[in-house]
Amino acid sequence: MTALAGRSIVVTGAAAGLGRAITLRLATDGAHVVAVDLRSSTETVDAVRAAGGSAEAIEADATSSADVERVFTAAAAPTGRVDAVVNNAGRFGGSSLLDTTDEEWDAYLDINLRTAFVMTRAAVRVMLGQEERDGVRGRIVNMASQLGITGPPGALTYSVAKAGVIQLTRQVAVDYGREGILVNAIAPGRIITGDHPGERDYLDHGTIDAATEFSLMRTPFGRLGVPDDIAAAAAYLVSDDCRFVSGALLPVDGGWTAY
């Protein structure tokens, strides 16, 4: 309960899925977490408080600089600083090249890449004005994807956006490392959140649809991921144990990208 005590951390996309799991884990480790989403994150915050943790929900558009400024003002209020940001907001989907419309391209790059850019820019501005703790002014974790490394069929906009997140991570890590800012990314594999009908059937009844069967076949470890797997990786990357890791991409995929 004390690993992140006294820390203030922002998590985007916190209303459900990976964002909820990350928020719960970081709050359980002692941080005060600002749970950000376009939707209400009240259920996430209620779960945190029921577990004895500290969190607050803010409805905000992470592509909007004005909304993001409001988020960072709130996040800095409890402790006078923002110790870490987890840029998790995103949406899976997309089409092949010839089926991708201009509108789809813009929408998927906005939610999957622009959000990380706007949040990271705001975070760096705040962190540069903070005192160092053991040489570190702040930590940023971006949610990439195994599909930003590989070439999945029929997911052009998503995979391109996630590849952009990976390069954003490297570039900011290089540009601001000497200022004490650590920037890393997580590349989840197939994570079962229960958000889709096939996943709900798999969780509730063990029923395996074609997509789940393929993912199981393709994952060397022999099981699919769960949100807590990603939350554990995020907890490390925002903790004091992470003090000489920056510009790194951490695949959490059961060996998918090694295969």
C-alpha positions, 0 to 999 in steps of 0.5 A: 500500500505504500510503494506509491504513497504521496504520488499523484498520477494521471490515467487516461481511458480510466472508465473501463478495461485496462484503464480501470485496472491500472487505476485500481493497481496504482491506487492500491499501491498508495497513489492518488489517481486522477481517472480521466475519460470522455465517459464517467469514471465514477465506477472506477473511482468507487472501486478504488475507494471501496478498496481504501484507495484515493482517486478522483474522476474527471470527464475530459477530452484528451485531444483538447489542450484546454481539457488537459490543462484542467486535468493537470491542475486537478492532478497537482492539487493534492501534492503540488506535483504530477509524478506520473502519467499513463496515457491509456486512452485509445480505441481498437479497430480500423480497415484495410487501406482502400476501405479507410476513409479520411474520417476514419483515419482522422478519428483513429489517429486522434484517439490513439495518437493525438491523445498521447501527444497532447497529454505528454506535452502537458506532462513534460511542461509540468514536470520540468518545473518540479524538483527531482526525486532521486534524479527523476522529475516525472514518469510517462507511460504510453500505451502502445500495442503489439500491433504497432510492431507487427503488420496486422491485416485490416487494422491500418489506422490503429496499427499506424497510430500505435507505431506513432506512439512508440516513436513518440515515446522514444523521441520524448525520452531522448529529448528530455532524459537529461531533464529527469523525465523517463518515458516508456511504452507498454505493448499489450498483446491480446488482453481479455477485458470482456468488452466484446461478445466473444470475450464475454462468452470466453470468460463466462463459459469458456466458449472460444470463437475464431478470434480467441482461438487464433490468439491462443494459438499465436501466444506461446505462453498458452493463455491470453492476457488479463488487465492486471497483467498490464496494470502490473507493468504500469505499476513498475514503470511509474515506480521508484524501481524504474529509474534507469529505463527510458525510451523502452517498449515493454511487450506484455503479450505472452511472447506473441512478438517473439514468435 
